[in-house]
Amino acid sequence: MARAFGYRPGSFGVLCHEFRRDPAPQFFASPRPGPRTQPKKSKAQELIVALRKQNHSVYEIAQALKEQKIALSPTAVREVLREEGFAPLPRRLDEERPARLRPTVEPVADVREFTLEERHFSTRCGGCFCSCPIGSVSRWILWEARLACRARG
C-alpha cells in the first residue's frame, strides 16, 4: 500500500505511527506566512545598485557595505542584484582586479627527498637521545623519554 502512494514501507510506517499518536491531526494545515521584507537588503538596495553601475563586483560591493557598517554577505548582494535584473559580471583578469593583498606562492617540499630511515630525536630534557623508526615505536620511545624526564624532576 505504501508504494501506491509513492512512499517506502518504512516512511509509511512512520506516518502511521505519528497519525495514531496525534489525537487531532491537521491534514491541510496552512503554513504561517513569513516576513515579506528584509530590512538590511532594503536599506542597502540603492547603494548596491549604484556600486554595480560603477562596475564593482559582488565582493567589492559587500566590502564597501561593510565599511559603511551595513553587514551583507556577497550572497545577499548577489540576490539583490539578481532581483534588480543585473547579470553577473564576466570574470576579470588579475590585472583588472583592484590592488589588495593576495595569496603568495611559497616553495613546495619535494616528496622525493623524504626517506623512511631512522631519525634522531632530542628531547627537552637535554642529553636524552634516541634513534628509532617512524611509527608507533617512535611514539612509545618518546613517551618513555618524557616519563624519564619527569622522574628526574
Long-range contacts (C-beta under 8 A, 24 or more apart in sequence): 40-70, 40-71, 40-72, 40-76, 41-72, 41-76, 41-79, 41-80, 43-70, 44-70, 44-72, 44-80, 45-80, 45-84, 48-72, 48-77, 48-80, 48-81, 48-84, 49-80, 49-81, 49-84, 49-86, 52-81, 52-84, 52-86, 55-89, 57-89, 57-92, 58-89, 60-98, 121-145, 123-149, 124-149, 125-149, 125-152
